[in-house]
Amino acid sequence: MVKIGKLRDTGLHYDRYLREVIEYLEKDPHFREKLQNASIEDIKQGKLAKELDFVHRNFRTKLDELKREEMNRLRMLIKAKHDLQDRNGRAMDRQALLKQFEHLNHVNPHTFEVEDLDRLIQSATKDLENFDKTHHDEFKRYEMMKEHERREHLKKMSEEDRKKEEQHYEEMKKKHANHPKVNHPGSQDQLKEVWHEADGLDPEDFDPRTFFKMHDSNGDGYFDESELEALFTKELEKVYNPKNEEDDMIEMEEERLRMREHVMKEVDSNQDRLVSMDEFIAATKKEEFHDKNEWETLDHNPFYTEEELREYEQQLAHEEHDLNKKSAELQKQREELEKKQEELDHQKMGLKQVDKKENFVISLQS
């Protein structure tokens, strides 16, 4: 569950609409007070959404306008997808289309009501909770595609070149794995390293409260996900360098996500996707805070199994087969249309010749 009053760029397709709605609601004194005092359960159960009835009419009018703009954006998006799928010869996925509208009540496209706010909160909560899983799934597909393309490339090589390429590949893997110790994210050693190297302070003077205030960049009393992820940069730089052939920056961002998830799991006690000062201080008093073990980076954890890779390659083969089949069908349709066009052209030529003969006969008779 995420507190709606504390949002950055969420990555959701309705992110702008979500942030603009919350921004205007927070301008209303009554709603802002209710938002600040609302518990996680109040928000989940829709109690906060019901406070919309008490929001000033001026703000309600602006919310109506925001909803109409969002409806127009969605209509344009759906039309663009429909046109693209038509060109590619694919049928529309109606369930996927309906999902685009889950964050608002599209039956009433004109006014922003309690149901709209409730849907927006519930959708954002659910989608943000699934966001990390979606990212992991996309990353796995990326890695499988990368390995698939590497193996396909090897197949086209001579035996000698293939051996050289495989040797180079193994050397790059070893080079990437040869890096300094990566401290456990959120541990005392990891935070002290930030305190010393990024903040320029003596590790012996490390103070959790001071550290929190220094890295709470907007001073709102919470670490959000982006502020938390910024703390891992020094650890990530031990493993990844954009100038090195062996280091993949997409893998670095996956590593950053894994680190953030790990810390949130240990520190975010109320699961609101934020770390408060109290939660942070409490975490520094736990045994895990003094963990000296090295963080197991991605190169210690296989991204996929050989079976998963085979299934992925089969899926790619099916997709390629379907595309080739569709392409052949379209080519056949094109040839048939061209043939029909030729027949029509011949018929037109024949009709023109008949007209000319008839006109010639008429001219002779007159």
Buried (B, 14 or more C-beta within 10 A) or exposed (E): BBBBBBBEEBEBBBBBBBBBBBEBBBEBEEBEEBBEEBEBEBBBEBBBBBBBEEBEEEBBEBBBEBBBEBBEBBEEEBEEBEEEEEEEEEEEEEEEBEEBBBBBBBEEBEEBBBBBBBBBBBBBBEBBEEBBEEBBEEBBBBBBBBBBEEEEEBEEEEEEEBEEBEEEEEEBEEEBEEBEEBBBBBBBBBBBBBBBEBEEBEEEEBEBEEBBEBBBEEEEEBBBBEBBBBBBEBBBEBBBBEEEEBBBEEBBBBBBBBBBBBBBEBBBEEEBBBBBBEBBEBBBEEEEBEBEEEBEBBBEEEBBEEEEBEEBBEEEEEEEEEEEEEEEEEEEEEEEEEEEEEEEEEEEEEEEEEEEEEEEEEEEEE
